[in-house]
């Protein structure tokens, strides 16, 4: 028996990737689909990082994205890493000269680990924080990097609502002209809808990574904040929130 997720994460312990849709085998692991692992639950990540000591980088390294990043920002830019995990991405970026990096993750376990490992990188910060409730001021960052955090949210409960809330917060803390950079397994037909919701005001483009290998291909989405973004968000968030919250009720577990 297979449960078909929207288009989440290729976790070698739980899933196997089949194009843009990943089928997770339930038989022998979960009693029913409602007991499946939630990638939006900090308890899952705390447990995982308590036993997984080796660094794991979702999708891309800093080196593989360096040419894209260098066209978006300069070395003085303020950068936010959304769901940093224990990847080497931030450290590699810091060592390349981008020192104003704030890393956040929902797991207190991994934040403690990474804070200790990067103690000598004194200008880089690590904080426990939910991407849906950012504790930073408006118009703070030049670049927010999301390496498959959007995919993780889309594997959890209230997926559409949670992604909309994260993007609302990311848009808020970005400077006008700043970029939200999402590296995702999701194809454009499954991702663009999230960037086009009426509480957001982005110019966006997409780049396909590994286009010659469909089994490994994924996408980089670049969303540039427009000048009217804050006003648009204030005007439209209440309706977007209500619509998505209502739609979630249609898929509530028994």
C-alpha positions as CSV (number, residue, x, y, z in Angstrom):
1,X,0.0,0.0,0.0
2,X,1.4,3.4,-1.0
3,X,0.4,6.8,0.2
4,X,1.0,9.5,-2.5
5,X,2.4,12.7,-1.0
6,X,2.0,16.0,-2.9
7,X,5.6,16.3,-3.8
8,X,7.7,16.1,-0.8
9,X,11.1,14.8,0.2
10,X,13.2,11.9,-1.0
11,X,14.2,10.4,2.3
12,X,16.0,7.1,1.6
13,X,14.6,5.7,4.8
14,X,11.0,6.5,4.1
15,X,10.5,7.2,0.4
16,X,11.6,6.7,-3.2
17,X,11.3,9.5,-5.7
18,X,9.1,9.0,-8.7
19,X,9.3,12.2,-10.8
20,X,7.6,15.0,-8.9
21,X,5.4,12.8,-6.8
22,X,6.9,10.7,-4.1
23,X,5.1,7.5,-2.9
24,X,5.8,6.6,0.6
25,X,5.4,3.0,1.5
26,X,3.1,2.6,4.5
27,X,2.9,-1.1,4.9
28,X,5.3,-2.3,7.6
29,X,6.2,1.2,8.8
30,X,2.9,2.9,9.8
31,X,-0.5,1.6,10.8
32,X,-2.2,4.1,8.6
33,X,-1.4,7.2,6.6
34,X,-2.2,9.6,9.5
35,X,0.7,8.1,11.5
36,X,3.2,9.0,8.9
37,X,6.2,11.2,9.8
38,X,5.5,14.9,9.8
39,X,8.4,16.9,8.5
40,X,6.9,20.0,10.1
41,X,7.2,18.5,13.6
42,X,10.3,19.6,15.6
43,X,10.2,16.3,17.5
44,X,11.0,14.4,14.3
45,X,14.0,16.6,13.5
46,X,15.2,16.6,17.1
47,X,15.2,12.8,17.1
48,X,16.8,12.6,13.7
49,X,19.6,15.1,14.5
50,X,20.2,13.4,17.9
51,X,21.3,10.2,16.0
52,X,22.5,11.7,12.7
53,X,25.9,13.2,13.3
54,X,27.2,13.4,9.7
55,X,26.3,16.6,7.8
56,X,23.5,16.3,5.3
57,X,22.9,18.9,2.6
58,X,19.6,18.9,0.8
59,X,19.8,19.1,-2.9
60,X,22.7,21.5,-3.6
61,X,25.9,22.7,-2.1
62,X,27.1,26.3,-1.8
63,X,29.6,25.6,-4.6
64,X,26.9,24.4,-7.0
65,X,24.8,27.6,-6.3
66,X,27.7,30.0,-6.1
67,X,27.3,31.4,-9.6
68,X,23.6,32.1,-9.0
69,X,24.1,33.7,-5.6
70,X,26.9,36.0,-6.8
71,X,24.5,37.5,-9.3
72,X,21.9,38.3,-6.6
73,X,24.0,39.8,-3.8
74,X,27.4,41.2,-2.8
75,X,29.6,40.0,0.1
76,X,28.1,42.6,2.5
77,X,24.5,41.3,2.1
78,X,22.4,40.1,5.0
79,X,21.4,36.5,4.5
80,X,18.8,34.3,6.2
81,X,19.0,30.5,5.9
82,X,15.5,29.0,6.4
83,X,15.8,25.5,8.0
84,X,19.6,25.2,8.1
85,X,19.8,21.7,9.4
86,X,23.4,20.3,9.8
87,X,24.5,21.1,6.3
88,X,27.8,22.6,5.5
89,X,26.2,25.2,3.2
90,X,26.3,28.2,5.6
91,X,29.9,27.5,6.7
92,X,31.0,27.2,3.1
93,X,29.2,30.4,2.2
94,X,30.7,32.2,5.2
95,X,34.2,31.1,4.3
96,X,33.6,32.4,0.8
97,X,33.2,35.9,2.2
98,X,29.4,36.1,3.0
99,X,29.7,36.7,6.8
100,X,26.3,38.2,7.7
101,X,24.4,35.0,7.8
102,X,21.6,34.2,10.3
103,X,20.7,30.5,10.4
104,X,17.4,29.3,11.8
105,X,15.9,25.8,12.4
106,X,12.9,24.4,14.3
107,X,15.2,21.8,15.9
108,X,16.9,23.0,19.1
109,X,19.1,19.9,18.9
110,X,20.7,20.9,15.5
111,X,20.9,24.6,16.5
112,X,23.0,23.6,19.5
113,X,25.2,21.3,17.4
114,X,25.8,23.9,14.7
115,X,26.4,26.8,17.1
116,X,29.2,24.8,18.7
117,X,30.7,23.6,15.4
118,X,30.7,27.1,14.0
119,X,31.8,29.0,17.1
120,X,34.9,30.4,15.3
121,X,32.7,32.0,12.6
122,X,31.8,34.8,15.0
123,X,29.6,36.9,12.7
124,X,27.2,34.0,11.9
125,X,24.3,33.3,14.2
126,X,22.2,30.2,14.9
127,X,18.7,30.5,16.5
128,X,15.8,28.1,17.1
129,X,12.9,29.6,15.2
130,X,9.9,28.6,13.2
131,X,9.9,29.8,9.6
132,X,6.2,30.6,10.0
133,X,6.9,33.1,12.8
134,X,10.2,35.0,12.1
135,X,11.5,37.1,15.0
136,X,13.2,39.6,12.7
137,X,12.2,43.2,11.7
138,X,10.7,44.1,8.4
139,X,13.0,44.8,5.5
140,X,16.1,43.1,7.1
141,X,17.5,40.7,4.5
142,X,18.9,40.8,1.0
143,X,18.5,37.1,0.5
144,X,16.6,34.3,2.2
145,X,17.6,30.8,1.2
146,X,15.3,27.8,1.5
147,X,16.9,24.4,0.7
148,X,13.8,22.2,0.5
149,X,12.1,23.6,3.6
150,X,9.1,24.4,1.4
151,X,9.1,20.7,0.5
152,X,9.1,19.7,4.1
153,X,6.2,21.9,4.9
154,X,4.3,20.4,2.0
155,X,4.6,17.0,3.5
156,X,3.0,18.0,6.7
157,X,-0.5,18.9,8.0
158,X,-2.1,22.1,6.7
159,X,0.5,22.2,4.0
160,X,-0.8,25.0,1.8
161,X,-1.6,27.2,4.8
162,X,1.8,26.7,6.4
163,X,3.7,27.5,3.1
164,X,1.6,30.6,2.6
165,X,2.4,31.7,6.2
166,X,6.1,31.1,5.7
167,X,6.2,33.1,2.5
168,X,4.3,35.9,4.1
169,X,6.9,36.1,6.8
170,X,9.8,35.7,4.4
171,X,8.4,38.5,2.2
172,X,8.1,40.7,5.3
173,X,11.7,40.4,6.4
174,X,13.1,40.8,2.9
175,X,14.2,44.2,1.7
176,X,12.5,45.6,-1.4
177,X,14.5,44.0,-4.2
178,X,15.6,41.2,-2.0
179,X,15.3,37.6,-3.0
180,X,13.7,34.5,-1.7
181,X,15.6,31.6,-3.2
182,X,13.9,28.2,-2.9
183,X,15.7,25.0,-4.0
184,X,13.0,22.4,-4.4
185,X,12.1,19.0,-5.8
186,X,8.7,20.5,-6.9
187,X,8.1,21.2,-10.5
188,X,6.8,24.6,-11.6
189,X,3.3,23.4,-12.0
190,X,3.3,22.5,-8.3
191,X,5.3,25.4,-6.9
192,X,4.4,28.6,-8.8
193,X,0.9,28.5,-7.3
194,X,2.4,29.1,-3.8
195,X,4.4,32.1,-5.1
196,X,1.4,33.6,-6.8
197,X,-1.0,33.8,-3.9
198,X,-2.7,37.2,-3.6
199,X,-0.9,38.2,-0.3
200,X,2.5,38.0,-2.1
201,X,4.1,40.4,-4.6
202,X,7.1,38.8,-6.2
203,X,8.8,38.8,-9.5
204,X,10.0,35.3,-10.0
205,X,12.0,33.1,-12.3
206,X,13.0,29.4,-12.3
207,X,16.2,27.5,-13.1
208,X,16.2,23.8,-13.7
209,X,19.2,22.0,-12.1
210,X,20.5,18.8,-13.6
211,X,18.3,19.1,-16.7
212,X,20.0,16.2,-18.4
213,X,19.1,13.8,-15.7
214,X,15.3,13.7,-15.0
215,X,15.6,11.4,-12.0
216,X,17.8,13.9,-10.2
217,X,16.5,17.2,-11.6
218,X,15.1,19.8,-9.3
219,X,14.5,23.6,-9.4
220,X,15.8,26.9,-8.1
221,X,13.0,29.5,-7.7
222,X,14.1,33.1,-7.4
223,X,11.4,35.4,-6.0
224,X,12.2,39.1,-5.9
225,X,10.3,41.3,-3.5
226,X,8.3,44.2,-5.2
227,X,7.9,47.7,-3.6
228,X,4.2,47.1,-2.9
229,X,4.7,43.8,-1.1
230,X,4.0,44.9,2.4
231,X,0.8,46.7,1.4
232,X,-0.4,43.7,-0.7
233,X,0.2,41.4,2.3
234,X,-1.8,43.6,4.7
235,X,-4.7,43.9,2.2
236,X,-5.0,40.3,1.3
237,X,-3.6,38.0,4.0
238,X,-6.8,37.7,6.0
239,X,-8.7,36.3,3.0
240,X,-5.9,34.0,1.9
241,X,-5.5,32.7,5.4
242,X,-9.3,32.1,5.8
243,X,-9.5,30.3,2.4
244,X,-6.5,28.1,3.1
245,X,-7.5,27.3,6.6
246,X,-11.0,26.3,5.4
247,X,-9.5,24.1,2.7
248,X,-7.4,22.3,5.4
249,X,-10.6,21.3,7.2
250,X,-11.6,19.3,4.1
251,X,-8.5,17.1,4.7
252,X,-8.5,16.7,8.4
253,X,-7.4,13.2,9.6
254,X,-10.1,11.0,11.1
